[in-house]
Every structure is written in C-alpha cells, then in structure tokens.
Amino acid sequence: MAPTSIVILGGSFGGVSTAHRLFKQAAKTGEVKITLVSPSTYIYWNIATPRGIVPGQFPDEKLFQPFLPGFKQYGNLFEFVQGTAEKLDPAAKTVTVSTDAGEKVLSYDELVLATGSRTKGDVPWKGRGSYEATRDALHDFQAKVKKAGSIVIGGAGATGVETAGELGFEYGKVKKITLISSGATVLAGTPASVSKTASAQLKKLNVTIKTSTKISGSATTADGKTELTLSDGTKMTTDLYLPTAGLIPNSSYIPATFLNQNGNVVVDEFLHVQGTTDIWAVGDVSAVQRAQFMLTDAQSTHVAKNIGLGHKGKPLLPYKVSDKDILATPIGRKAGTGHMGNMRLPSFMVNMMKGKTYFTQNLAPMANGTAFKRSCARHAQTEASRARGAARAGIEISVGDQATPSWPPVLRAEHGGAAAQIRSQASARRGEPSRTCAAARDGGCGHSPPGTRAPQPACSSSPAPMAVFALGSPGPASTPSVSDPAGPVQDPVCAGQRLARFSAVLVSPQESSPLVVRDVRLRSWQGQDEPAHPCRMEPSPTRNVL
C-alpha cells in the first residue's frame, strides 16, 4: 500500500513540528510521505526578535537554524520544495508552488496550512522569505538601532513592551526611547496589576510612555528621519520608528471562501479548514486563536494526532481552546511581568522562564527533530533536569502556617508519564543550604496510582539552595502559598497526613520552560522526621511554553 501523501505549507514552528510529529507516529498510524514547502531552509526564532534587534545580544545561530538536516533520518519519505504557495485547488487536491525554476503542482491526500503571517512594516518581527533576506534585514535593523539617538516603538502589546524594555535596558541612559500606546495602558487586555507593573518597570528603564495616542501616519524626511503624525494632530520626529502592531496572515493562495474578514483560515472543531476533511490549518494563518508559539505548538500536536486517528479509522478529537490566557513579557534582561488567567506572575519568574534566553535553547532541537522523540528515558531526563533547576529557584511554599523548611517534603512532578522528584533534607531557616535529590522513575511511561511509594532518589553530592516552586494564592508578604489543608489522607502509605490542593509553576533555569501544575495534592509531614516511605505529590500537569 502506498504511503499517505501529506503536503505541509510552511517551514517555521507549525510546519516543521507537524512534519516531525507525523513521522514519529507513523509506525502506529501508517507510513506517510511528506512534502514540505517553504521559501526558507531555516527556522527563524522570531520570538526573540525584541532582543535580537539589539546589537550583540544573540549570535545568528541562536536565531536561525537549518531544518533540512533533521529530516534526513526519514530518507525518501521526505521531500522539500523551496518556494511559495500560489494557488490551492481543493477540488483537484493540488497546490501550485512558485519556485526559482518555475511553477510546480503538488498533489496531496492531506494538506496542512502553516504559512504563518507577516508584519506591515520592515522590521523583521516575522520572516522575510528566504533565510538570507531575513538575516540581512535583522542585521540592517541592528545597525539602525545602534546608530539612532531616538527610537519610537509603535504599539504597546507584548512585542512593543518587550522591545521597549530591551532598548531601555541597553540604551535608556543614552538614547531617547518612546513607547506609544493607542490604549489607556500598555499590555491592554491583561489584568490591571500586570499593566501597572509593566509601566513601572519601563519607566525605571527611562522609557517614555504615551498612552491613548494613535499613529495615523509616517513619512521619511530629507535627512532620513521619520516624521510621525499622531491622533491629536501633533507631529513627532525620530531617528528610528519600529511599528509592532498588526499581523497579516499569509493566505493569499487560499480560496476566499475559506477565509474570514481578516484573511485568516476558518477551521472547525477538529482544526480542519471549514467545509473540508483533508485540509488542516495551524498557527498564525488560522483563525482559531491569537498568534502565539505555545498555541501553534498545541495545534500542531493536535493536527498530527487527528491525522493519525483518521488513518486508523478512529473518531477525530475536537480541539479544546483554553479559556485561561497565559502571557510572559520580559522587560529588559532582569525583569518582566505576565499572568496565568487572572494570577499575576512575579517579575523574577518571568525573567527566569523567558527573559534569560527567550527560549532560544529550544530552536536547535526543534530544527533537528530531537525535540519530538517520544522515548520515556528522554522525557524522564528532561523532567529531572527541570526539577533540579526548580530547586534552585529559591521560593518558599507555605501550607497553612507552616513554611517549606519546617518539614521535609517530597515533591514529584509528572509529565507525559515521566517523573522527577525533589527532596528537601535540611532547614533553610538556619541559613544552611538544602540538599536536593532528583531521580526519574524507571520502567515504562504509565502513570503510577496515588498512594504508591516514590522511588528512592540519588542525592547530589554538592548541596544546593532549596525551595521548589510557586504559585498558589498570594499569602502574607507575597509569599507563595497553598490552600488550607483539606484534612487527613486515608491511604496505606499516607494515612493521617495532611492534604492541600493548589496550583503551581515549576521553573527550570536550564530550560526556561515552565511546567504548570494544576490541582496538586501535596501530602506533608507534621514534624522534622521523614517517614520511611515518603508520600508524593500527584499533579495533573500541563507543559506550557510562553
């Protein structure tokens, strides 16, 4: 039987990750032949562009990685076509692609649209076609930033605030940095405390903020500066103007009947393009959610799974749109703000999660495909690494009126069946560093039933500062806390011990990716002595990349 022919349009986050996921699951769902179409052979890590436009912050290899070497492992089941989609014909099940050698018509059994979006201005917030064009545009703006004595950032959403923060951190004392917001605040739509924190942090970096002001026009002056016309009729001249507002979906090749008024693809509950059963859409080009890497990754995972289910003749799964918005916005290289639902994330956490690296450490594994291997051992090692990093975060968790150092907990985080464990064995109240132990569960990827014994960890030989994670409901003096104990736990191992439920975020400095853990059951001990068979935290985690 011939392999299923899948054409994927787009060589960035959504397209490359979907291709790898389809290949990884092919052993169970049936062989596939994948043709990937993209004008570039590199993934551009545009998440980091707010810092990337500041000269000297990221070398090119941190922002650009070739993805073709990662597909060599699939042999002749993978084909790459360098070009741009020009026309989709759903009835004929073909896509016409424009290449340097002319037009090429590709036939498909399944089609994935992952062509992303572009920005209205010249700043490379998004790819500019080929790798060379995008790289050169980035270098050009780095030079302009270095030369400019005054810089105006138009738009105070996440990209605008991050950019203003990076420029303020680097140049706030020597250049005039101005952020213009059309709304009454920055980061409109976020909780008031988040917007207020962002404004305060920007002002500390000497960034001037103009709110309730729209930029109605811009023009280049004879001396190469930019003259901006503002909504109040005044004009402002600046050496460099960086507009951040407005994304245009790359959907000109798609029939208008599949698009909404903004040019985004309308999808059904399974992420099929509305009215089709063989075309899917993920990422910025889709209308299902706002443009964000975390959401694109979730959609990619879901589309790959549904394609596999369809090949096996099983019912498709509806895509669940999260009603809890998550945002992490670094502001400079030492601060930031954000929220998970209505809960504000503290500055240090945003900085640790995203601000240190802008997740650039995830680029190479995504490009070469190693990020999509599904072995238990790899996930166990990843979670153990995440847990060790979390232990160095220096946060206290309080249970009722007790803080972490007053009892020796075992905290266990599970993700995808792999497990990691941390144990605190010394009191931090006396200024002594705690020893941390981390171990991954052996044997299979199944979920252990509650109440079973935790594995004995191998302790590190060198001590490390203890405390593991945040956040529950904010307690006194902003100490992360959990709910009051819900009563005794009656099971063979944990009988008589106290139970608390709360939400938490595990943070790993090594990976800068948080593990969000919700509805945790934490069993704690009343005294200093650790029981012979320690009880575990049994979470229902969701990994989020912000």
N, C-alpha and C positions, 0 to 999 in steps of 0.2 A: 504494500500500500504506500502510495506517495506521501511524503510529509506534508502537513498543512502549510500553505504559503501565507506568511504574515508579512505585511509591509508596514513599517513604522516610519512615520514622517517626523523628523526632529532628532537632533543629536545632542541634546542637553540633558538636564536631570531626568525629565519624564521619559524621553525616548530611550536613552541608554539603559536606564534602570529597568524599564519594562522588558527590553530585549534580553537582558541577563536573567531576569526572573522567569521569563518564558522558557529559556534554555534550561535553567536549573530544575524546573518542574517537569520537563519533557519526558523524563524517564517514567513518570507516573501517568502523564496525560496524553502521551503520543508524540512522535517525532515532529518537529517543526523546522521549516526553512524560513529564515528571517532575512528580509532585505531592509536595511536601514538607510534612510535618505537624509542628508544634511549638507548644507553649504560649507560646513567646517568639519575638520577631523579632530578637533579639540573640544573638550568641555571647558566653558568659561565660568569660573566660580564668582558670578556677579553678586552673590550675597555679600562679598567682601569689598565691593567697589567703593562704598563710602570711605573706607580706609585706604583702598587701593589707589585712589587718585592723589593721595598724599605721597610725595616722592620719598622713596627709601623705606617704605613700610613693609611691602611684600615683594619678594622677587617674582619674576614672571612664572616660575614653576609652581608657586603657591596659588596662582590664579588660573593657570592654563595647564591642562594635562591631555595628552593624546588618548583617545579611547579605542582606536583600532587594534593596538596590540592585545588588549584584553579580550578581543573576540577571536583571536587565532585559535584558541582552545576548541572552538566549535567546528573547525575545518570548513568544508564546502557547504555546510548548512547555514553559513552566514555570508551575506553579500553586502557590500557597501556601495552606494551610489552617491557621489558628491555632486550635489545640485540642489535646486529649489523646486518645490511642487508648484505647478502652474494650473492644473485642472484636475478635478475629481469627477469621475463619471460613475455614480453609484449603480446605475443600471447595467453598465458594461463591466463593473467591478475592476476599473482601471484608474491609475493615476498617471498623469503626464508630468514628467520631470524635465526641467531645463538644466542642461549640463554644458560644460565648455565645448563638448563635441556635438552638441545639438540636442534635440528633444528625444526623450526615452520614455516609452509607455510600459508601465509595470502593471501586471495583473496580480490580484490578491484573492485569498479566501477570507482573510480577516485583515482589517486595516486599523491602525492606531494613529490618531492625530495627536501629535505632541510638538507642534510647531511654535508654541510659546507666544511671546509678544515682543514689541519693540517700543522705544520711547519716542516722544515727539521732538526732543532736542538732539543735540550732537553728543551729549555726554554718554559714554558707554555704560549706562546702567544695565543695558542688555547687550547681547552680542550684535556685531555689525556685519554679519555674514561670515566671511572666512576668518580663520584664526589670525592671519596676518593683519587683516583690516581692523579687527577688534583690538589686537595687541598695539598696533600703531596708534589707534585712537586713544587708548589708555595712556600711552607714553606722551602723546600730544597734550592731553589734559594735565598730566603730572607736571609738564614743563610750564603750562599756563598757570597752574596753581602756585608753583614756585616763584614765578615772575610777578604775579599780581600783588598789588598793595591793598586792594579792596576786593572782596568777594561777596556776592549776594546769592543766597540759596532760595529759590522759589518753591514753596510748598513745605508744609511742616508736618507731613506724615512721617512714617518710620524712616524712610530713606532720607528725607530732608533733615530730620533731627539728628540722625546718625552722622550725616555728612557735616552738619554744623558743629557737632561735638568733636569730630576728628580734626576739623580745621581749627576750631577754637583751642583744642588741646595743643596742637602743634604750633599755631601761629597767633593765638589770641592776644599776645602781648606786642606783636609787631605788625599785624595786618588788621584791617577793619573787616570783621565778619558779621554779616547781617542775615537773619532768617526771617522770611516774610510768610505769614500765615493768613490764608483767606478767612479762617475761622477766628473765633474769640480766644482760642487757646491753641497750643501745639498738641500734636497727637490727638486730634479730635476723635471722639467716639470711644476713648478709653476712660476708665474711672477717673474722677476728678483728682484723686491723690496722685495718680500716675502723671497726668498732665502738669500738675503743680510741681512735682519732683523734677520732671524734665526741664521745665522753665528755670527752676532754681539752679540746676546743675549747669545749664547752658550759660546762665549769667555769670556763674563762677569762672567760666572759661572765657569771659569777656565777649560773648556773642550777644549782639543787639537783636532783640525780637520785636518785629512789627506785626501786630495781630489785626484782624478784621480789615485786611488790606489785600486786594487782588491786583495782580499784574496784568494789565489789559493790553500791553504791547511792549515790544522791544525792538531796538534798532541799533545798528553798528555805527559809531561816529567816525569822523575822518581820521582820528588818531587811534582807532582800533578799540576803543572802549565800547561799553554797551549802555545805551540810554533806555531806562525802563519807564513806562507810563503806568502810574498807579491809579487805582479806582477812585481816589479822591481828587484826581486831576493833576496831582503833582508829578514831577519827574525826578528820577534818581539816576545818577551816572556811576558806573562801577567798572573796575578793570576786568572783572570776570563774572559772568552770570551762569549759574548752574540750576536750570529748571529740573525739578524732580517729579512734578505732578503729571499724571496721565500715561496710561499704557494703551497701546494699540494692538489688538490681537492679530497675529499673522494668519489670517483666514481668507485672504483674497481668492484663493484657489477653490474654496468650498462653495457649493451652491447656496444662494441666498436663502433658500427655504429652510436651511439647517441653522441659520444664524438669528440671534436676537438683534435688537436695535443698536447694540454696541459692537456688533461684529463677532461676538463670542458664540461658540457652538452650544446649542441647547441639547442636553442629554437627558436620558430617562433615569429611573432609579437604579439601573444596573450599570450606568455610565456608557450605555450605547448612545450614539448620536440619535436624537429623537426621530422615530419612524424607520429605523434600520435595525438589523440584528447582526450585522457583520462589520460595523464601523464603531470605533470607540474613541473617546477623547479624554485627555488628561492634561493637567497643568493650566497655564495662563490662557490657552486658547479656549478652554472650556468655560461655560457659564456657571458651573456648579458651585464654586466657592471663589473667594478672593485669591489673588496671586500670592502664594507663599510656598517656600520649599517644602515645609513639613506636609502641607496639604497635597502638593504634587506627588510626594513620595507615597502618601497613603492611597491616592488614586491609582498610581502605578501598580502598587501591590494588589489592589482590588481588581483592576482590569486583568492583570496576569492571572489571578486566581479564577476569575469568571471565564476567561478564555479556556483555561484548563478544564473547568467544570463542564463547559459546553462540549468540549472534545470527548468527554467521558459520558455525555448524555445525561448529566445531572442538572437539577434546577440551579439557576443562577442566584447569586446572593445580592440583595439590594445594598447599595452604598449608604452608610449612615453618616449624614452630615453632622459634625459635632456642634452642639449648641454652646460649648464653652470656648470662648475665644482665648487664644494664648499669644502673647506678644513679649518679646525681649528686645529692648532697644539700648545698645551700648551708647554712652555719651562720653566720648574721649576714651582713653586707654585705662582709666581707673574707676569709672563709674558707669551708671546706667539705671534704667527703670523698666518696668514691664508689669504684666499681670497675667494671672491664670483665672479666667472668669472675672469675678469681682475682687479677687485677692491680689493685692499688690506684691510684686516680687521685690525683695530688697536689692539695693544697688550692688552689693558685693556678689550676690548670686548671679545677677545678670552679667556682671563683668566676668565671673568665673565660667559661666555657661557659654557665653558668646563673645564677650568683649575681648578676651585674651587672644583669640585666634580667628574669630568669625567662622569657625568650623572648617577652616582650610585643611585641617588634617583629614577630613572626610573625602576630599577631592580625589586623591590618587586611588584609594580603594574603590571608589565608585567608577572611576575611569577604567581601571584594570580588571574590574569584576570581582575582586576578592571580597567586597562588601556584601555580596549576595550569596556566598557559600552558606549552606544550611547545616553544617556539622554541629553536633552537640558540643564537642570539645571546644570549638572556636567560640561559641556563644558563652560557654562556661568561663573561658579565659577572659572574654570581654567583660562579663559581669563582675568577675573577681577583681579585674583592674579598675572597673568603675567604683566598686565598693571600697577598695583601698584608697582611691582618690577622695571619696566621700569622707573617709575617716580623718582626712587632713583638713576638712573644711572649717573646723573649729566652731561648730554650732552646738548649742545645748537643746535637748528636748526635755520638757518638763511633763510629768504625769501627776496631775493633782498638784500637791505642794512639794513634790519631790523632783529634783533635777537629776539628769543622767548620772553624774559622778557618784550619787549616793547609793546606786545599786548596779550590779554588773549585767547589763543586758546582752542578749544575743540577737542581732538584727539580721534578718535574712531577706534578700531581695530576689525575686524570681522574674525572669523574662524569657518567654519562649521555651519554658521548661528548664532552662539552665539556671543555676543558682549560685549565689555568692553569699558569704557570711562574714560578719564582723563581730568581734567580741571585745568588750572593754574590760580590763582586768585591774586597773589602778585608779586611784582617786585623783581627779584633776583639781579638786578643791585645795589640795596641799601643794599645788604647783608642780606635781610630778607628771611627766608625760605618760600617757597610757600606752600599753602595748596593743597593737591591733593584729588580729589574725584574720586571714581570708582564705577560703577554700571553695572550690567548685564541687558540686555534687557529682559523684561518679555514676555511671550506668544509666544510659538511656535519657530520653527527653520527657518522660512522663511527669505529671505533677504529683508530688507527694501528698498524701492525705493529711489534713490537720491533725496535730497531736502526735505525729511520729517524731522520732528522735532526729535531731540535727546531726550531721557528720562532724567529727572532731576536726577542727581546723589545724593547719600547720602554722604556728606563730612565727612572725618575722623576728629575726634576731635583733634588730635595732628598734628601739621604741619610737613611736610616732604620736603626735598630739591626737587626742580622741575627741569625738563627737561627730555625729553622723549626718544629720540632715535637718531640714525644715520642710514644710511649714504646716502647722495646724491653724487654730485660731490664735491671733497675736495675744500674748499674755502680758503681764506687767513688764515695763521697761523694754518692750519689743522683743521679749524672749519668745522664740517659737515654742508653742505649747500644743498639747493634745487635750482631748476632751476628758472630763472626769471619768474615772474608772467605772465601767458598766457593771461591775460585780464579779463574783468569783467565777472561775472557769472550771467546769467539771469534766475532766477527761483523764485518762490513765496517767499521763505524764504531768499535766499542768493543774491538777486538782488543787483548789484553794488559792490559786494565784490570781492576780488582778488583771482585768482586761480593759483596754482602751481602744477606741476607734478614732482614726484621724486620717488626714491626707498629708502627703509628704513629697518632697522632691529630693532625690539623691543626686549629688553633683560630683562629677569626676573631673579634676583639673587636667588629667591626661587626655580625656576625650572631648571635654567641653560639651558633652551631650547629657542632658538631664534624664533621669529615669523618674517619671512621675508615678507615684504610687498612691492609689486611692483606696479608701475604706480598709485601712490596715488594721489587723488585730494584733496588738502587742501585748504579750504576757510578760509581766515584770515580777521581780522578787522583792520581798519585804525587807530583806537585810543585806549585809555585805557578802555573805557566803553564797557562792554559786552552787546551785543544785547539781547533783550528779549527772542528771540528764537534762540539760537546759532546754527550755521551750523556745519556740521560734516565732518570728513574725511571719504571718501568712498573708501576703498582699495580693491585690489584683492589679498589676502594674500595666501601664501603657507607656511605651517609649516615645518621647516627643523630641524632635529636633527643631529648635526655634529659629 
